[in-house]
Every structure is written in C-alpha cells, then in structure tokens.
Amino acid sequence: ILFFGLVAVTGTVFIQTGNWPAEGLLLGAQVGLLSAVLISINNFRDREEDSTTGKRTLAVRFGPKFAAATIWLEIKLALFGGLAWIAFGHPALFLAGAPLLFLGMRILWGVLTLPAGPAFNRLLAMAGAQLILFAACFHLVAALAE
C-alpha cells in the first residue's frame, strides 16, 4: 500500500504540482489498496507452498480466513474509502469506483469459493484488471468533471 500507492501517487503529484494535497493521499491509498489485492491473492494462492519453504507471509502466519478477510478489507477500503471524495468536494470522483463494485465482489466470491491454486490465476488477472479499470475510470471522470 505504501510504495505502490502512497509513495507513487503522492510523489507524482508533488513532482507535478510542488504540493502534498490530501487528495493525492486519498488517491494513493485507493491505488495502493487495489495493488495490495494482487499481492494478497498471490500470497493466499501460494500459502501451502510458502509454508513448506519457510516464507512467512501473512497468509502463512495467520491462515486462509485471515488472508481472505485481508483481501475483502483491501477491496472495500479502496472502493468505499472513495466516499471521502465527497468530503473533498469532488462527488463525481467517488463514482469512478462504482464500476469496480461488481468486479470486486466477483474477486471476493472467487477467494471464498475456489480452491487455492491455479484457479487463483484468474483472480489475479481480475485484480489487475480492477486496478487498471479504476485508474481509467478515475482519469475519465476527473477529465469530464473539469
């Protein structure tokens, strides 16, 4: 979340504007959380092998229920954390995450119902698509809102 979202996004905003606006932190948190979904799904999928090779991921340390809850929380915080855009006076930007609700629910359903393993590769692809779609929708809504 920190490097794939907050540092990357707020750093880019700072380079382009010379400022550290709260909006940059919010967008960075959303992007970082959606990026973390990819890592969390990967760790969930590989937890059995990771436990035998000595890797100490959160999925290995705390188990599959915790790993699934982490993915759920990352998706929910990224999407519903966007409510803060309304507080910042940009309600249209909250809507940028709306198309992702269905995809996020599909990812969560897969995490909860599919056996960990190769079936999770499709979930990884969906999580990557979710991140790209969020960026595209956010850009489109921001451009149209101006």
Backbone as a ProteinNet text record, in pm:
[ID]
protein_1_A
[PRIMARY]
ILFFGLVAVTGTVFIQTGNWPAEGLLLGAQVGLLSAVLISINNFRDREEDSTTGKRTLAVRFGPKFAAATIWLEIKLALFGGLAWIAFGHPALFLAGAPLLFLGMRILWGVLTLPAGPAFNRLLAMAGAQLILFAACFHLVAALAE
[TERTIARY]
84.2	0	88.2	192.7	278.9	350.9	422.2	505.3	429.4	335.5	262.3	151.5	120	11.4	53.5	73.9	100.1	226	335.7	461.2	453.1	404.4	399.5	306	186	87.7	121.1	145.9	174.1	306.6	401.9	528.1	507.3	424	393.1	320.1	224.7	151.9	248.8	339.6	435.2	527.1	576.5	665.1	593.3	466	392.3	337	308.8	245.1	328.4	423.9	500.3	425.1	312.2	229.1	203.2	157.5	117.9	-29.9	-120.2	-262	-318.3	-417.8	-483.3	-547.1	-590.2	-649.5	-549.8	-422.9	-318.5	-301.8	-312.2	-303.7	-421.8	-540.1	-658.6	-646.4	-611.1	-596	-483.5	-374.4	-264	-306.8	-390.4	-440.6	-528.7	-613.8	-700.5	-618.3	-523.1	-438.3	-354.4	-299.8	-218.5	-297.7	-419.4	-503.5	-537.9	-571.1	-602.3	-478	-361	-235.9	-209	-238.5	-217.1	-306.6	-422.4	-510.9	-436.4	-358.8	-280.7	-184.5	-112	-14.5	-85.1	-196.7	-270.2	-327.6	-380.2	-431.2	-317.1	-204.3	-87.7	-43.3	-38	1.8	-100.4	-228.4	-333.7	-316.6	-298.1	-283.3	-162.9	-51.7	74.2	101.1	4.2	32.5	80.8	29.1	72.4	220.4	256.8	397.2	486.8	439.9	519	547.2	451.7	472.5	579.7	593.2	695.2	833.2	838	967.9	1015.3	939.6	983.4	944	862.9	816.9	715	722	636.6	537.2	462.6	362	248.2	165.6	51	-42.3	-56.6	-143.1	-89.2	42.2	103.7	90.9	120.9	120.7	-17.8	-118.2	-250	-358.4	-327.8	-422	-512.8	-589.6	-671.2	-786.5	-846.2	-956.4	-906.1	-791.5	-732.6	-694.5	-636.5	-595.7	-716.3	-825.8	-947.8	-1004.9	-1002.1	-1051.8	-966.6	-837.2	-747.7	-784.5	-807.9	-846.8	-979.6	-1074.1	-1204.5	-1186.4	-1104.3	-1082.9	-1013.8	-914.6	-844.3	-939.3	-1022.8	-1117.7	-1220.3	-1276.9	-1379.8	-1324.3	-1206.9	-1148.9	-1116.5	-1066.2	-1033.5	-1158.3	-1264.4	-1384.7	-1467.1	-1494.7	-1579	-1501.4	-1369.1	-1287.3	-1300.4	-1342.9	-1365.7	-1477.8	-1556.6	-1659	-1596.3	-1469.3	-1400.4	-1393.7	-1404.6	-1405.3	-1523.2	-1632.2	-1747.8	-1711.2	-1640.7	-1597.1	-1498.7	-1419.3	-1324.3	-1391.9	-1521.5	-1593.8	-1587.5	-1555.4	-1547.2	-1634.4	-1765.9	-1851.7	-1844.7	-1817.3	-1809.7	-1695.6	-1587.8	-1473.8	-1506.5	-1602.7	-1647.7	-1706.9	-1776.5	-1841.2	-1740.6	-1615.7	-1513.4	-1493.5	-1517	-1501	-1624.7	-1737.1	-1862.7	-1857.8	-1798.8	-1796.2	-1716.7	-1633.7	-1549.1	-1618.7	-1732.5	-1801.1	-1831.5	-1882.8	-1913.7	-1787.4	-1681.8	-1557	-1497.7	-1502.2	-1452.7	-1529.6	-1661.7	-1743.8	-1713.3	-1686.9	-1652.8	-1519.5	-1423.5	-1294	-1313.6	-1389.7	-1413.6	-1485.8	-1584.2	-1654.8	-1556.8	-1466.7	-1367.8	-1273.5	-1229.7	-1140.2	-1208.7	-1336	-1409.2	-1453.1	-1464.6	-1521.2	-1425.1	-1325.2	-1234.2	-1124.9	-1077.8	-963.9	-837.3	-756.5	-630.9	-545	-482.7	-400.1	-415	-402.3	-407.6	-536.7	-647.3	-773.2	-761.3	-667.9	-649.8	-579.2	-520.9	-457	-558.9	-679.7	-786.7	-821.3	-818.9	-846.3	-736.7	-612.3	-502.3	-523.2	-563.3	-589.2	-703.7	-805.9	-919.3	-878.4	-792	-745.2	-660.3	-578.8	-501.8	-593	-695	-792.5	-867.2	-896	-964.8	-881.5	-752.5	-664.1	-657.7	-641.5	-634.4	-767.4	-877	-1009	-1033.7	-991.5	-1006.9	-930	-805.6	-725.2	-790.2	-839.5	-902.4	-1031.7	-1114.9	-1240.6	-1214	-1116.9	-1084.2	-1036.5	-948.7	-898	-1012.4	-1098.5	-1210.5	-1304.4	-1342.1	-1433	-1367	-1238.9	-1168.7	-1162	-1136.5	-1128.3	-1264.9	-1369.5	-1503.9	-1556.1	-1508.5	-1556.3	-1498.8	-1392.5	-1330.8	-1403.3
-118.2	0	123.9	117.7	233.7	269.8	174.4	207.4	206.4	113.3	105.5	209.4	273.1	370.3	505.7	512.5	642.3	708.9	637.2	696.9	728.8	634	654	768.3	769.1	870.2	1006.3	1012.7	1143.6	1198.9	1111.3	1157.4	1218.7	1155.6	1209.4	1342.7	1351.1	1476.7	1586	1553.7	1653.6	1701.3	1608.7	1646.5	1739.3	1714.2	1793.8	1924.4	1929	2048.8	2120.9	2051.1	2109.8	2108.6	2041.1	2034.8	1890	1875	1744	1749.6	1759.1	1771.4	1641.6	1658.4	1541.6	1453.2	1514.3	1436.7	1336.3	1375.3	1284.4	1165.2	1190.4	1080.6	985	1041.1	956.1	869.5	931.1	853.4	751.3	791	697.9	579.2	605.2	495.2	401.4	457.5	372.5	286.5	347.7	273.1	170	208.7	116.5	-3.1	20.7	-90	-185.8	-131	-217.8	-293	-232.2	-302.4	-413.5	-386.1	-486.1	-608.1	-589.7	-703.2	-807.9	-762.6	-855.8	-938	-870.3	-938.3	-1033.7	-989.8	-1073.2	-1198.2	-1183.9	-1301.5	-1397.7	-1343.9	-1427.8	-1503.2	-1433.4	-1498	-1601.6	-1573	-1669.7	-1795.4	-1776.3	-1889.4	-1975.4	-1913.6	-1984.7	-2021.8	-2005.6	-2021.6	-2161.2	-2265.1	-2402.5	-2420.9	-2382.3	-2394.6	-2303.4	-2181.7	-2087.2	-2140.7	-2211.2	-2263.9	-2372.3	-2446.9	-2552.6	-2497.8	-2379.2	-2321.3	-2215.2	-2195.3	-2103.1	-1957.8	-1928.6	-1790.6	-1760	-1639	-1601.3	-1492.2	-1515.2	-1418.3	-1414.5	-1311.3	-1303.2	-1422.3	-1468.2	-1584	-1709.6	-1723.1	-1838.2	-1822.5	-1705.3	-1682.8	-1693.3	-1637	-1625.6	-1710.7	-1777	-1871.6	-1814.5	-1904.9	-1865.1	-1770.3	-1783.8	-1692.9	-1550.1	-1535.3	-1402.6	-1347.2	-1431.6	-1387.5	-1342.9	-1418	-1380.2	-1249.7	-1234.3	-1110.9	-991.3	-1012.4	-905.6	-859.3	-953.6	-919.6	-844.6	-892.2	-826.1	-682.2	-663.4	-530.7	-438	-488	-404.7	-355.6	-444.5	-405.4	-306.5	-336.8	-249.3	-111.3	-106	23.9	105.5	39.3	111.4	172	94.8	142.8	237.2	198	281.2	393.4	380.6	492.4	610.8	580.7	686.3	781.2	745.1	837.3	968.9	963.4	1085.2	1188.8	1144.5	1241.8	1337.7	1290.6	1377.6	1485.6	1446.4	1543	1644.5	1602.3	1693.6	1783.1	1765.3	1847.7	1797.8	1669.8	1609.3	1483.4	1498	1378.9	1291	1349.6	1268.9	1168.1	1202.2	1111	985.7	996.8	876.2	777.1	829.1	743	668.5	713.4	645	501.5	476.2	340.9	254.3	314.7	239.9	121	136	20.3	-98.4	-73.1	-179.2	-263.6	-219	-291.8	-435.3	-453.2	-587.7	-672.3	-615.8	-690.8	-726.2	-632.1	-659.3	-770.8	-770.8	-876.9	-1012.1	-1011.8	-1135.9	-1191.3	-1103.5	-1146.4	-1207	-1139.2	-1190.5	-1324.4	-1338.9	-1466.3	-1577.1	-1548.3	-1647.3	-1685.3	-1586.3	-1613.4	-1705.2	-1683.5	-1761.4	-1899.1	-1918.8	-2044.7	-2131.9	-2073.3	-2152.7	-2215.8	-2333	-2390.9	-2311.9	-2286.2	-2214.3	-2296	-2230.1	-2297.2	-2229.8	-2306	-2247.6	-2170.7	-2207.1	-2134.9	-1988.4	-1959.4	-1822.1	-1734.5	-1794.1	-1713.7	-1622.9	-1673.2	-1591.7	-1475.5	-1499.9	-1392.9	-1287.8	-1332.3	-1236.6	-1147.4	-1207.3	-1129.4	-1030.8	-1075.2	-987	-871.6	-899.6	-794.1	-692.8	-740.3	-648.6	-563.9	-626.4	-552.9	-450.7	-487.2	-395.4	-269.3	-286.1	-172	-83.4	-144.1	-67.7	2.2	-68.6	-10.1	107.1	93.5	204.5	326.8	306.6	419.1	484	402.9	456.7	531.7	472.9	538.2	667.7	664.3	784.1	894.9	860.3	959.4	1016.8	930.9	975	1067.1	1026.4	1108	1240.7	1237.8	1361.9	1455.8	1401.6	1484.7	1543.9	1465.4	1514.1	1612.8	1601.4	1688	1829	1845.7	1979.5	2070.6
0	0	0	78.9	94.3	-35	-93.9	-209.4	-341.2	-358.2	-484.4	-493.3	-382.6	-382.6	-330.8	-199.9	-138.5	-192.7	-195.7	-243.6	-392.2	-471.4	-616.6	-654.4	-599.3	-638.6	-579.8	-448.5	-389.3	-439.2	-467	-525.7	-662.8	-743.3	-876.2	-864.7	-772.7	-752	-708.7	-617	-569.9	-682.3	-762.7	-873.2	-970.3	-994.2	-1092.2	-1036.7	-906	-850.5	-745.1	-685.3	-576.2	-443.9	-438.6	-318.2	-277.6	-151.5	-98.6	-60.2	-156	-119.3	-61.7	24.8	85	-21.6	-131.2	-239.9	-297	-302.3	-350.2	-257.2	-127.5	-30.8	-45	-64.6	-81	-205.8	-317.2	-440.3	-425.4	-360.7	-336.9	-252.5	-152	-68.5	-150.3	-234.9	-316.9	-412.6	-480.6	-574.5	-499.8	-385.2	-306.5	-256.6	-211.5	-164.5	-278.1	-395.3	-509.4	-556.7	-542.9	-575.6	-474.7	-349	-244	-262.9	-326.4	-354.2	-436.9	-534	-617	-531.7	-444.7	-360.1	-263.6	-208	-112.5	-178.2	-299.9	-371.6	-401.2	-443.4	-471.5	-345.6	-233.2	-108	-62.5	-82.7	-48.7	-133.1	-263.2	-355.5	-318.6	-281.7	-260.5	-115.2	-26.4	116.2	153.9	89.3	121.7	88.1	-32.7	-74.8	8.2	34.1	113.2	252.8	311	446.4	448.3	338.7	333.9	300	239.3	201.9	300.6	408.1	512.2	491.3	392	374.2	483	535.1	647.7	608.1	501.4	458.8	560.3	552.5	643.3	625.1	500.6	473.9	541.3	547.6	614.6	765.9	816.6	960.6	1023.4	955.7	1018.1	953.8	842.7	783.5	676.2	613.6	498.7	532.3	649.9	685.2	699.2	762.7	776.4	639.8	554.9	421.3	339.5	347.2	274.9	330.1	461.9	523.3	482.3	466.5	422.9	282.3	193	55.6	56.6	135.4	148.1	195	298.5	355	255.3	184.2	85.5	-23.5	-73.7	-178.9	-124.3	-9	48.2	82.3	144.2	178.2	54	-49.1	-172.4	-235.5	-241	-308.4	-221.2	-97.7	-13.5	54.7	59.6	105.3	11.6	-110.1	-208.1	-169.1	-67.7	-17.5	28.2	64.8	108	-3.8	-130.1	-240.3	-226.2	-169.4	-147.5	-46.5	60.2	161.2	104	6.1	-57.7	-161.6	-180.7	-276.4	-419.4	-435.9	-569.3	-573.9	-562.2	-555.3	-679.4	-793.8	-916.5	-908.7	-836.7	-828.6	-747.6	-655.8	-585.8	-685	-784.2	-883.5	-970.1	-972.4	-1052.2	-1005.1	-878.1	-825.9	-840.1	-875.6	-883.8	-980.6	-1099.6	-1190.4	-1135.6	-1036.2	-982.8	-877.1	-833.3	-727.6	-770	-890.3	-938.2	-949.1	-1006.6	-1022.3	-886.2	-793.4	-658.5	-590	-607.1	-548.1	-613.1	-741.4	-812.5	-761.9	-739.4	-685.7	-547.1	-462.9	-327.7	-330.5	-417	-429.1	-467.4	-561.4	-602.6	-489.8	-412.6	-299.7	-198.6	-177.8	-77.4	-125.9	-257.1	-306.1	-386.4	-449.6	-532.6	-447.4	-485.8	-414.3	-447.5	-345.6	-369	-464	-555.6	-655.5	-790	-897.1	-1031.8	-1061.8	-997.7	-1020.1	-979.2	-891.2	-844.5	-947.6	-1049.6	-1153.7	-1221.6	-1238.8	-1297.3	-1203.8	-1073.8	-977.5	-980.2	-998	-1011.4	-1133.2	-1244.2	-1365.8	-1343	-1272.6	-1244.2	-1152.9	-1056	-966.3	-1042.2	-1135.5	-1219.5	-1306.1	-1362.4	-1443.6	-1358.2	-1233.2	-1142.6	-1120.2	-1099.8	-1078.4	-1202.7	-1318.5	-1443.5	-1471	-1448.8	-1471.3	-1376.7	-1252.1	-1157.9	-1207	-1248.5	-1297	-1418.9	-1511.4	-1632	-1598.4	-1513.4	-1474.9	-1399.1	-1309	-1232.1	-1325.3	-1417.9	-1512.8	-1596.3	-1645.6	-1728.8	-1651.3	-1530.8	-1450.1	-1413.7	-1377.4	-1342.8	-1462.9	-1580.7	-1701.6	-1736.4	-1722.1	-1754.9	-1651	-1527.3	-1419.5	-1428.7	-1504.5	-1513.7	-1605.6
[MASK]
++++++++++++++++++++++++++++++++++++++++++++++++++++++++++++++++++++++++++++++++++++++++++++++++++++++++++++++++++++++++++++++++++++++++++++++++++

